[in-house]
Amino acid sequence: MKILMITMSLFSMISCSHAQVQQDDFIVKSVADGIYVHHGEHLDIDTGYQGDICNISFVVGSKGVAVIDTGGSLKVGQQLQAAIRKVTPLPVLYVINTHVHPDHIYGNAAFLPKNQSEPKPEFVGHEKLGNAMDVRSEQYTKLNERFLHDDAKGSELIKPTLVVKTTLELNLGDRVLVLNAHPLAHTNTDITLIDRKTGTLFAGDLLFIERTPVVEGDIKGLIAEIIKLKNSPAKQVVPGHGPVTQDWVAALGNAERYLSVLLNDVRASIKSNVSMEKTMDTAAESERNQWKLFEIANRRNVNTIYPVLEWE
């Protein structure tokens, strides 16, 4: 088993972007002092889903650890937990879910205590997350069984024990995480958080980089929240999907551009009485070469927003 691929000298310079922890084929990179990120693969949920397609992260403070998203299965969550133990023996104090989508939440169960003597972390999410988990539980269970097979076993939904209504601060000792709940945007359960110490913003799926942005909630709300994020004091951003970036204003601008083009094109099709099926082939076509998984994700986005925009 490949274990720790990081020298003691790199521990003293943990901000080095090349520092990484490897657990089997599960790689976690240090992107700032005490900030670690595992990058999921750009795979579509219908064509290559294996439970590990989003960014999942953890932040190490002097008192303990906060996990940000846990992956799409118990297996991925366990890999993340093992990678954390390669970095620090400190307890996991908080498990934070940025929204309800299954690729971000099903590793939660890996962080439940194995016995009564172990401390239980607080599970943190938007005030609407618990209800959204309940509503989607049956659908998500069937999806996991269909795509993950044996890896779906043990992947139970763990609802928040601590909710974010507007803002919430979590103290890890020498660092504070500031969490913000968002109105309907990517979903109705979106939160973002920033580590004050390093200026690292975890944007969840309000930001996609490289991979085509996904709209489930409200495209107009998503555009509005992306614009607001441009005023963040962040020094770097961890998106829900794609590479960590210090050029995050440009990344937000790219997502805003795609969504705006998509919105305008769908509105134009509706005005011209072009069917949704035909609009799937034409909307945001100018953006095709800018994004991975464009064909399937863009068609889904049209399918989501067209019926809503018909009622504008």
N, C-alpha and C positions, 0 to 999 in steps of 0.2 A: 504493500500500500504506500503510495506516495503521500508524504505528510507535509511538513512545513517547508515551504520554499522561500524562506526569508531569513536573512542572517541577523545576528545581534546588532550589527551596525545599522541595519535598516530599521530595527526597532527604535533606535535613537534618532532616526530621521524618518519617522513614520509617514510624513507627508509625501515621500517619494512616490510618484505615480506608478512605479514599476514593482513596488512591494506587493506580494500576493501570498495568499494562503491557499493550499490545494488539498482537498479531501477527495481522494479518488479522482474523478474527472470534474469535480465541483470546485471552481476557482473563485476565490474572493479577493478583490483588489483593494488595497488601501489608497484612498483618493484624497485624504487630508488627515490631520492629526486626530486619531480615534474614529475615523469614518471609513467604513468598509462596504463594498458593493459587489454583489454577484450579478452578472449580466445574463439574463435569459436569452434564448435563441429567438431569432425572427422566424417563427413558425406559425402558421395559421391554425386556429383551433379545429378546423374541419379537415385539414390535410396533413398535419404533422404534430399535433398536440401531444406533448409528453409530460405536461405539468410544470415545465420550467421554461417559460417564455417571457417573463417580466423581470424587471430589476427588483432584487430584494437586498436589504441593507441592514447594517447594525451600527450603533454608535456606542462607544465605550467611554464611560465617565469614571470618576474616582470611587463611586459607590456601586455602580452596576451598569447594566447594558439595556439599551432600548433597541428593539428589532422593528424594522419598518418593512412590512409585508413579508409573507412567509412562503410564497410559492403555491403551486397548484395541487400539492399532495402531501400526505404525511411523510413520504420518502424525501421530498425536497426539503421540507421543514427539518427533518432529522439531519440531512446533509448540512443545512445552514447551522443548526445547533452544534454539530461536530466541528464546523469551521470556527465558530465562536470560541469553543473550548481550546482551540489551537492558539488563540490570541490572548484569552484572559480567563481566569477562574471565577471572576466576579459574577454574581447572579444576574439573570435576566429579570429586570424590574418591570419592563413594559413591552408588550407586543402590540404594535400599532398597525392597523389596516387602513390604507388610504382610500379604499372604496370596496364595493361588494363583489367585484368580479372574481370568478373562481380561481383564476391563475394567481391571485394575490392573497387568498385567505385560507386555503386548505392545508397549509403547513402549520397552522396555529396549534393543532393538537400535539405537535412535537414538543411544545413548551409547557404542557401540563405537567405538574409534579408527578414523579413516579411513585412517591409514597408520601405519607402525611407529614413526615419530617422535613420535606423540601418546601421552600417558600413558593407560593403561586404568584406568577406575575399578574399585573393588571393588563387586561386585554382592552385596547383603546380604539375607539372609532367614532364616526359621526353618530349623532343622536338617532338617525334613521337607519343605521346599519343593522341593528338587531332585527328589526321588523323586516328589512329587505332580505336578510338571511332566511328568515322563516318563510317568506313568500316564495323564495327561489329554491328552497331546500330540495324538494322533489325533483325539479328540473335539473339542478346541478348534480344531484346524485346519479341520475340517469346518464348525464353527460360524462361524468367521471368514469362510470362503469363501461360506457361505450368506448371511450378513448384510452383510458389508463389501465383497464383490466386489473391485474393483481395489484398494481401500484395505487389503485383507488381504495384498497382496504385500509381501514383505520383513519381515513381522511374525513373526519367529522367537522362540522361547523361549530366553532367556538365563538359565541357572541360577546360583545363588549361588556366589560364590568365597569368601565369608566368611559363616559361619553363626552363628545365635544359638541356643545351647542353653538358657541360662537368662537371663543378662543380658550386655550388651556395651556398652562405651562407645566412641564415635567422637569424636575431637577435630578440630574444624574450625579450630583456632587460638584464637580468643577465645571459643569456645563449645564445650560438650560435649553430645552427644546420648546419652541413656541408653536403650538398647533392651531390651525384655523379651519373652521368648517365653512364650506362653500354652498351657495344655493345651487339649484338644479343646473348641471353643466354636463360633464361626461356621464355622470349618473346623478342620482339624488342623494348620494352618500359620500361625496368627495371631501377629503381633507388634505391639506398640505402642511408641512412643518419645516421649520428652519432651526438649525443649530447655531445659536448666537456666537459660540466660540470660534467656529471656522467660517461662518457665513454660508454653510451648505444648505440649500433649499431642496427638499424632497417634494417633487411636484406631483407624484402619482401620475395618473393617466390624464391629468389636465395638460400634460406635455408628452408628445411622442417625438422622438428624433430618429430619422431614417425611415422608420416604419410608418405607414399611413395612419394618421389619427383616426380614432374610432368615435363615432357618435352613437350613444344610446339614449342619453337624457334629452338635452335641448341644445341644438346647434347654436342658437342665438345666445343662450346662457353660457355655453362653452367659450364662444368668441369673447364675450364680455369678461369672463374670468381670466382668460389668457391675457387680455389687455391689462387688467388689474395687476397681474403677476409681474408685468414689466416694471412696476414701481417697487418691487421687492429690493431690500438691501443686500441681496444675495451676492456672494462672490463666485459661486459655482452652483450648478443645478444637477440633481439626479432626476432624470425623467422616469416615467413609468416604464418606458421601453426605449432602448437606445443608449448611446454612450453618455457618460458624464461630461458636462461642458462648462467652460468658463465664458464661452461666447453665447450665453443663454438668452440674451435679449434677441439676438438674431434667430436663435432656435424657436423662440416663442413667435417671432415674426413669421417664420416659415409656416408654422402650424396655423397661425391666424390667416395667412394668405390662402392656404389650401382650403380652409373651412369657409372663408369668405367667397372664394371662387365657386365652391360647391353650392353654397347657399344661393348665390346669384344665378347660377346656371339652372338649378332646380326651379327657382321662382320663374325664370324665363320660360322653361318648358311648360310649367303649369299655365302661365299666361297664354302660351301659344297652343294649348290643348295637346301637347305631346304626352303620350302615355308614360307611366312610371317605368314600364319595361324598356321603352326606347330611351328614356332619360338615363337609365342605368348604363347605357352604352356611350353616352355623350357627355354627361355632367363631369366637370372638372378635368376634362381630357387634357387640358394644357398642363396639368400637374402630374400626369402619368409618369414621366421619367424622373421625377423628383423623389419618389417614395417606393419603398419595398412593399410587396404584397398589395400593390395598388388595385389590381383587377378585382380581387375578391372583396377587399375591405371597402373600396369605394362603392361598389354595387350594394353592399349591405348598408352603407351610409345613406344612399339614395332611398333604399327601401324603408329606412327608418324615418327620414325627414319628409319625404314626398307627401305621405298622407296627412301629416301635421300641417305642412305649409299650404295645402289645399284649402285649409280653413282660415287662413290669415285674412 
